Amino acid sequence: MPNPTRPRRVEKADDIPPLRIGEVDIPAGASTRLDLPFARLYTQKSMTLPVQVIRGKRPGPVLFVSAAIHGDEINGVEIIRRLLRLAQLRKLHGTLIAVPIVNVHGFIHHTRYLPDRRDLNRTFPGSEKGSLTARLANLFLEEIVSKCSHGIDLHTGAIHRENLPQIRANFDDPDTLAMARAFAVPVLLNSDLRDGSLRQVADERGIPTLLYEAGEALRFNEVAIRAGVKGIVSVMRHLGMLAPTRGAKRELDAVVARSSTWVRAAESGILRTIRPLGARVRKGEVIGLIADPMGDREIEVQASAGGIIIGRMNLPLVNEGEGLFHIARFESPRTVEEGVERLQVMDPNDPLHEDEYPLV
């Protein structure tokens, strides 16, 4: 079913209509930074949603890239900062809408949530007259997402949890699957659409949207950031927004996971992790040890399935039942393992990062 919210396809640059966001009309060829007004603080200080819009002089898709929907997930903020500095955007076809900090309240206070303790990514489509979180969801959906043809939403693991760079999306949609493969990270998870999530409402409006997961909340991760920038640029090339590169090296072979499972702590104690993120493991293999502080008792943490570790707990202090390792199962785990190894090797000559100091 065609999406009525998508911009009209045009053949000539002169036919490109202005894009209206808030009270601002943005013409083709313009680069505009604007602030969407949001609910004031109780001090009466204005709160706004920062947006950067870059419009090419030629027609093409309208892509939104967003980060910090969960306010403590900050890798995406750095990914968007680097993305906006790229010289390739001067020859953009179509429109890029970058929203580096969606949940400004959470970002300021280093927390996942808004002040009303609601999860923004479980509140879409929101409501103009609902809770604070519902109002932000409605603003972001109506002013940004609904005016786009494609989307990429950037996330990390939660506090003390780290994720291997991966794409989660609805791969029943062929356009979304093609975008995911273009992103070129080794792990793709066919993830169900959750009620109230951004991906769900985007899917309902016919807007193919990827969720990129990488790293840990409140921490920068250089590998995750580099993979994110490179992935977004690759998707933009796939969509025809940027020119393809000539003589480019063969990208990673992304593999869709058949399923995934969490290995949970059988007892409370102090965890010693002995298999790293990205490792290929066999069912029954010892991947960690849980001991009491005096060392009188120690139990093995065994992989409940064979596959690749795509997420893990970084905090050694664990409670019974807590998720410790996230294992994704693949038809060809060795292929994924090789892709993970390639991902973790930084190319010092990568032109996307030649002006950036690597984070350590």
C-alpha positions, 0 to 999 in steps of 0.5 A: 500500500503506498505511503501517503506521507512520503514526499512526492517523487519529482524528476527535476530539482526545480520541482522539489517543494519546500520541506516544512518542519515546525514553522520553517520551510526548507528549500532544496539545496539548503542546510538548516538547523532548527529547534522544535519547541517542546514542553517548558521546564517547571522553571519556565526555561524553554525545552526544544528538540534539536534538528539538522536538515540537509537538502540536496539540490536533486530529488531523492529519498528523505531519510531520518537518523535519530539517536538518544530516544533513550537519553543515556544511549549516547553512541548515536549522538557521536555517530550523527556528529561525525555524519554531519561533518562528511564532505560527501553530503555536499552532493546529496540527493534527497534529504537527510534529517538528523536528530541527535538527541530526541530525549533531551530530558533523559540526555541531560540527566543521564537517564533512559527515561523522561521525568515521568519515568515512561519509556519513549520507545514504548509510547508511540504514536503518542498524543498531543494532549497525553503525558510528557513522554506521549507528547514528545513521541507525537511531536517527533512522529508528526514533525520528523518521521511522518515526513520521511521515506526511510529511517535509521534509529541509533541505540546501545545496550542498557546500563552495564550491558554492551551490545555487539554492532547489530541491526534489528528490523522487520525483515519480512519487508524486502525494502527493510531487509535490503537496507539492513544488508547495505548497513554491512554489520555482520549480525542482523536480528529479525526482531518482532515489532514491539507495541508502542515502538518507533519501528512499529509506527514507522512500519504502519506508515510504510517507512522502512526503518532500521534499529542499530544497536551497539555499545553500552549506555553512557559510554563511547565505543569507537568500533561501534561509532565507526561501524555506525557512521559507515553503515549509515553512509552505505545505506545512503548509497544503497538508496541513491542519496550518495554516489557509490564508491568505485573500487570499494573493498568487499563489505561484510557479509551480513547474516540473519540470525535464526533466533537468540537466547539469554543465558541467565544467572543460576545464582547471585554472586560475582561474575567472571566473564571468560568469553568476549563479545563477538565470540563463537561458542558451542552449546554447553561451553563454559563462558563465565563463572559465578563465585561468592566473595569468599571463594567457597562456592563457584558455579559455571555459566554455560552457553545454552545454545551454540552461536555468537555472543552479541550482548553481555553484562559488564557489571560483575555483581549479578543477581539470580535470574539476571541476563548475562550473555545474549547468544544469537544462533546462525546457520553459519556461525563461522561466517559471522565470527569472521565478520566480527573480526573484520569489524573490530579491525580499524582501518587507519586510512578510512576516509570517513574518519580521517579528521577524527581522533580515535576514542580510547 
